[in-house]
Amino acid sequence: MRVLLLGSGGREHAMAWALAKSPALTKLWAAPGSDGMGALAERVPLDPLDPKAVSAFCAEKGVELLVVGPEAPLAAGVADAVRAAGVPVFGPGKDGARLESSKAFAKDFMLRHGLPTARARVGGYEEALAAARAFGGRCAVKADGLAAGKGVIVCTALPEAEAAVATLAATGAGSTLLVEELLTGPEISMMAVLDGTSYALLPASQDHKRLLDGDLGPNTGGMGALCPVPLEAPLLARIRSDVFDRALEGLKKDGLDYRGVLYAGLMLTPDGPKCLEFNARLGDPETQAILPLLDADFLELCLACARGELRTDRVPARPGACVSVVVAAEGYPEAPKPGALLTPEAAEGREGVMVFHAGTRKDGDRWLAAGGRVLAVVGLGADLAAARERAYGALPLVAGPRLRWRKDVAAKVLGRSLA
């Protein structure tokens, strides 16, 4: 099968790795891809946000499946154009992608279809200030539009909330703001693959969004992830019924033929799970911790969703656990400094260790940092403790000075389940 993958980050490197394992794959292109993906896919100088260009490439090369990694091409309508040309696409159309591209749209969807979610107000700068004050400063301020995972500021006091409103209102994604009551509890990422009429859950995972240990510092695109999160059966059943069953029925009622990933960011509150946000694609860095555990052909899974032929309600996973730790450039997320030396080859051959590239570039025989989040060092093990030990054991070999990472990824979850 001839497959085109859109994207260039760490998530897409993991997706390329998973696609390349399929015996059904005959050719894999990546647009634009990355130096780190070069051994898995042929890179093509194609604008992934241009529906006409992507559709034309698919026609010219006989692409049999388009797999969309990041959110921006979905919001640009690339999936619609390629699907209209008769090529199966793993990724929702522009209307479905509004669940991620507009937080106001997503909140309205949740409320209309009875999903458990936080109380919120939507509006411009003045309305957002009034909402922040009404919540006493204990709120989450969110930019309505796409902000690369950095459009949310969690506040616990009024001056902090007022500053957050001002900060996000000044961004391109913040002409409309969503201000939510502050919920408490562990946060998890729950993803499902949809084929338009049914869905299958992926193993639960957990992202570490804050920059610093102890969940301190600014929000980032994600500093690490673990999979699986130990969920008790009654909680998992409630997540399925209250969130995903209702979301699927809502998509059908709204006439949205949704084929791809629906990501639900959930807060496990004392009153039960509540939906914080939707994404219309696989999470980053959760993907790097989920895909190595799947006991399924990822290409065949994507194709089944794209064709409307999903035949399971749960994607099987192998026993064990996975921990992914993100290495970031000095100065990330505000002003990352490129050029730091990396040695990912030092992890090759280490049992249970993988490296997925995000913001790297090849300079002769050297790997250099070329972005904010640079790469993810992934450990697999029989349990979470073993996986974590392998990831952290390999980190000093791969990343040196002028690079940073959290030291506490997966530390909270070890030894307890989320009831």
C-alpha positions in Angstrom: 0.0 0.0 0.0 1.2 3.5 -0.9 0.8 5.9 2.0 1.4 9.7 2.4 1.9 10.9 5.9 1.6 14.7 6.7 3.7 16.2 9.4 7.2 16.6 10.7 7.3 16.3 14.5 7.9 13.7 17.1 4.4 12.4 16.8 4.8 11.9 13.0 8.1 10.2 13.5 6.4 7.7 15.8 3.6 7.3 13.3 6.0 6.7 10.4 7.8 4.1 12.5 4.5 2.3 13.2 3.3 2.5 9.6 6.7 1.2 8.4 6.2 -2.0 10.4 3.2 -3.0 8.4 3.8 -5.8 5.9 1.1 -4.1 3.8 3.2 -1.0 3.2 4.9 -0.7 -0.2 5.8 3.0 -0.2 5.8 5.8 2.5 6.1 9.4 1.7 6.3 12.2 4.4 5.4 15.8 3.8 7.4 17.7 4.8 8.9 15.0 7.0 12.2 15.5 8.9 15.8 14.4 8.9 14.9 12.0 11.7 12.3 10.3 9.6 14.6 9.9 6.6 15.3 6.2 7.1 11.5 5.4 7.2 10.0 7.6 4.6 10.8 9.5 1.4 10.5 13.2 2.2 8.6 15.4 -0.3 8.7 19.2 -0.5 4.9 19.5 -0.3 3.0 22.1 1.7 0.8 20.0 4.0 -1.6 22.9 4.4 -2.4 23.2 0.7 -5.4 21.0 -0.1 -4.9 21.3 -3.9 -1.2 20.4 -3.7 -1.8 17.4 -1.4 -4.6 16.1 -3.6 -2.6 16.5 -6.7 0.3 14.6 -5.2 -2.0 11.8 -4.2 -3.3 11.6 -7.7 0.1 11.7 -9.4 1.7 9.1 -7.1 -1.3 6.8 -6.7 -1.5 7.3 -3.0 -3.9 4.8 -1.5 -4.1 6.2 2.1 -3.5 9.7 3.5 -2.6 9.8 7.2 -2.7 13.3 8.7 -0.5 13.8 11.8 -1.0 17.4 13.0 -4.1 19.6 13.4 -3.3 22.4 11.0 -3.9 20.4 7.8 -7.2 19.2 9.2 -8.3 22.7 10.0 -7.2 23.8 6.5 -9.5 21.2 4.9 -6.9 18.9 3.4 -8.7 15.8 4.4 -11.9 17.0 2.6 -10.1 17.7 -0.7 -8.3 14.3 -0.7 -11.3 12.4 0.3 -13.4 14.1 -2.4 -10.9 12.8 -4.9 -11.5 9.2 -3.8 -8.5 8.6 -1.6 -9.2 7.2 1.9 -8.0 9.6 4.7 -7.2 9.0 8.3 -8.2 12.3 9.7 -11.5 14.2 10.0 -12.8 16.9 7.7 -12.6 20.6 8.4 -16.0 20.6 10.1 -15.1 17.8 12.5 -11.7 19.4 13.1 -13.4 22.4 14.6 -13.6 20.4 17.8 -10.0 21.3 18.1 -9.6 24.4 16.0 -12.3 26.2 18.0 -12.6 25.7 21.7 -15.8 27.7 21.7 -17.3 25.2 19.1 -16.1 22.3 21.2 -17.6 23.6 24.4 -20.9 24.2 22.6 -20.7 20.6 21.2 -20.1 19.2 24.7 -23.0 21.1 26.3 -25.5 20.3 23.5 -24.8 16.6 23.6 -24.6 16.2 27.4 -20.9 15.5 27.9 -19.6 16.3 31.4 -17.5 19.4 31.3 -16.6 22.5 33.2 -18.8 25.6 33.5 -17.4 28.3 31.1 -18.0 31.6 29.4 -17.0 32.6 25.9 -16.3 36.1 24.6 -13.8 38.8 23.7 -11.3 40.5 26.0 -13.9 42.3 28.2 -16.2 39.3 28.5 -13.2 37.1 29.5 -12.1 39.6 32.1 -15.6 39.6 33.6 -15.6 35.8 33.6 -12.2 35.5 35.3 -13.5 37.9 38.0 -16.7 35.9 38.4 -14.7 32.8 39.0 -12.6 34.6 41.6 -9.4 34.1 39.5 -9.6 30.3 39.8 -10.0 29.4 36.2 -8.4 28.2 33.0 -8.1 30.8 30.3 -8.0 29.4 26.8 -7.5 30.9 23.4 -10.3 29.8 21.0 -8.0 29.0 18.0 -5.1 26.7 17.4 -2.1 27.6 19.5 0.3 24.6 19.2 -0.6 23.3 22.7 0.3 26.6 24.3 -3.1 28.4 24.3 -4.1 27.5 27.9 -3.1 29.2 31.1 -4.3 27.8 34.4 -4.8 30.4 37.1 -5.4 30.3 40.9 -5.6 34.0 41.7 -7.3 37.1 40.1 -4.1 39.0 39.1 -2.8 35.8 37.4 -6.1 35.4 35.6 -6.3 39.0 34.4 -2.7 38.7 33.1 -3.6 35.4 31.3 -6.6 37.1 29.6 -4.3 39.9 28.4 -1.6 37.5 27.2 -3.8 35.2 25.2 -6.0 38.1 23.8 -2.8 39.4 22.2 -2.2 36.2 20.3 -3.5 35.4 16.9 -5.5 32.5 18.4 -7.1 34.7 21.1 -9.6 37.1 19.5 -12.2 34.9 21.2 -11.4 33.5 24.7 -12.9 30.6 26.7 -12.7 31.0 30.5 -13.6 27.9 32.5 -14.0 27.1 36.2 -10.9 25.5 37.6 -11.4 21.8 38.1 -9.3 19.6 40.4 -8.1 16.0 40.0 -5.6 14.0 37.9 -5.7 14.7 34.2 -5.4 12.0 31.5 -5.5 11.7 27.8 -8.1 9.3 26.3 -8.1 8.8 22.6 -10.3 6.8 20.2 -10.2 6.0 16.5 -13.4 6.6 14.7 -14.7 5.3 11.3 -17.8 7.5 11.1 -20.2 5.1 12.8 -18.2 3.4 15.6 -15.1 3.9 17.6 -12.3 1.9 19.4 -10.4 3.2 22.4 -6.7 3.4 22.6 -4.9 2.8 25.9 -5.2 5.6 28.3 -2.1 7.9 28.6 -1.0 10.9 30.6 0.8 14.0 29.3 3.0 16.3 31.4 2.2 19.7 30.1 4.2 22.0 32.5 7.8 22.8 31.8 9.2 22.0 35.2 9.2 19.2 37.8 6.3 19.1 40.1 3.9 20.5 37.4 5.4 24.0 37.8 6.3 26.6 35.2 4.5 27.5 31.9 2.4 25.2 29.8 4.2 23.6 26.9 3.4 21.3 24.0 4.1 18.5 26.4 7.3 17.4 28.3 6.6 13.7 28.5 4.0 11.0 28.6 3.3 7.5 30.0 1.1 4.7 28.9 -1.0 3.0 30.1 -2.6 4.9 32.9 -4.0 2.4 35.5 -7.8 3.0 35.4 -10.2 0.9 37.3 -12.9 -0.8 35.3 -15.9 1.3 36.5 -14.1 4.6 35.7 -13.2 3.3 32.2 -16.8 2.3 31.6 -18.0 5.7 32.7 -15.5 7.5 30.4 -16.8 5.3 27.5 -20.5 5.9 28.2 -20.4 9.6 29.3 -17.7 10.9 26.9 -17.2 8.8 23.9 -20.6 7.3 23.4 -22.2 10.7 23.7 -19.6 12.3 21.5 -20.1 9.7 18.7 -23.9 10.2 18.9 -23.4 14.0 18.8 -21.2 13.7 15.7 -23.9 11.7 14.0 -26.7 14.1 15.0 -24.6 17.0 13.7 -24.1 15.2 10.4 -20.3 14.9 10.8 -18.8 11.8 9.2 -15.8 11.8 11.5 -12.9 9.4 10.5 -9.7 9.6 12.4 -8.7 10.3 16.0 -10.9 12.0 18.7 -8.7 13.0 21.6 -10.4 13.8 24.9 -8.4 15.6 27.6 -10.1 14.5 30.8 -10.0 15.7 34.4 -10.9 13.0 36.9 -12.7 15.2 39.4 -14.4 14.0 42.7 -17.7 14.2 40.7 -16.4 12.0 37.9 -14.5 12.5 34.6 -15.0 15.8 32.9 -14.0 16.8 29.4 -11.5 19.6 29.3 -10.8 19.7 25.5 -11.0 17.8 22.3 -8.2 17.3 19.7 -8.8 16.0 16.3 -5.6 14.0 16.0 -3.2 11.9 18.1 -1.6 13.7 21.0 2.0 14.7 21.1 3.9 13.4 23.1 1.3 10.8 24.1 1.6 9.1 20.6 5.3 8.3 21.3 4.3 6.4 24.4 1.2 4.7 22.9 2.2 3.4 19.5 5.1 1.2 20.8 2.6 -0.7 23.0 -0.1 -1.4 20.4 -0.6 -5.0 19.4 -2.2 -4.0 16.1 -1.1 -3.1 12.6 -1.2 0.7 12.7 -1.6 1.0 8.9 -4.5 -1.5 8.8 -6.1 0.4 11.7 -5.8 3.7 9.9 -7.2 2.2 6.7 -10.2 0.6 8.5 -11.1 3.9 10.0 -10.7 5.7 6.7 -12.9 3.2 4.9 -15.6 2.9 7.6 -14.7 -0.7 8.4 -13.6 -0.6 12.0 -14.5 -4.0 13.6 -13.4 -3.6 17.3 -14.3 -1.3 20.2 -10.8 -1.5 21.7 -7.3 -1.3 20.1 -5.3 -4.2 21.7 -2.1 -3.4 23.5 0.8 -5.6 24.6 1.5 -6.2 28.3 3.9 -3.7 29.9 4.3 0.0 29.9 6.0 2.9 28.1 7.4 6.2 29.3 8.4 9.0 26.9 10.5 11.9 28.1 10.8 15.0 25.9 14.2 16.7 25.5 13.8 20.4 24.9 16.1 23.2 23.8 17.4 25.7 26.3 14.9 28.6 26.5 11.9 26.6 25.5 9.0 27.4 25.3 9.5 31.2 25.1 12.7 31.4 23.1 14.3 28.1 22.3 18.0 28.3 21.3 19.0 26.0 18.4 22.3 24.3 17.8 22.8 22.0 20.8 24.5 18.7 20.0 22.6 15.5 20.3 23.7 11.9 20.1 20.6 9.8 19.5 22.8 7.0 18.1 24.1 6.4 21.6 20.8 4.8 22.5 20.7 2.4 19.5 20.9 -1.2 20.6 19.8 -0.5 24.2 17.1 -2.9 25.2 13.6 -1.3 25.4 14.8 2.2 24.3 13.7 4.2 21.3 14.3 7.8 20.2 11.7 9.8 18.2 12.9 13.0 16.6 11.0 16.3 16.7 13.0 19.4 16.2 16.3 18.1 15.0 18.5 18.4 11.9 21.4 16.5 10.5 24.6 18.4 10.0 27.0 16.0 8.3 27.4 13.2 10.9 26.1 15.3 13.8 22.6 15.8 15.1 21.7 19.3 16.2 18.7 20.8 18.0 16.6 22.8 15.6 13.4 23.4 17.5 11.8 23.8 20.9 10.9 20.2 21.7 13.9 18.4 20.2 13.3 14.6 20.6 11.7 12.1 22.9 13.6 9.3 24.6 11.2 6.3 25.1 11.5 3.4 27.5 9.5 0.2 27.3 9.4 -2.3 30.2 7.4 -5.0 31.9 5.9 -2.3 34.1 5.9 1.5 34.5 8.9 1.5 36.8 11.0 -0.5 34.4 10.0 1.6 31.5 10.8 4.8 33.4 14.2 3.4 34.4 15.1 2.6 30.8 14.0 6.0 29.5 16.0 7.9 32.1 18.9 5.6 31.8 19.3 6.5 28.2 18.7 10.3 28.5 22.2 11.3 29.5 23.6 9.4 26.6 21.4 11.2 24.1 21.2 14.8 25.4 24.0 16.9 26.8 24.5 20.6 27.8 22.0 23.3 26.7 19.2 20.8 26.8 16.5 20.3 29.4 14.0 17.6 30.5 11.7 16.9 33.4 13.0 14.4 35.9 9.6 13.3 37.2 7.7 11.9 34.2 5.5 9.1 35.5 6.6 9.6 39.1 3.1 10.4 40.4 1.3 7.5 38.8 3.7 4.8 40.0 2.1 2.6 42.6 -1.5 3.8 42.4 -4.5 3.6 40.2 -6.9 6.4 39.3 -10.2 5.4 40.7 
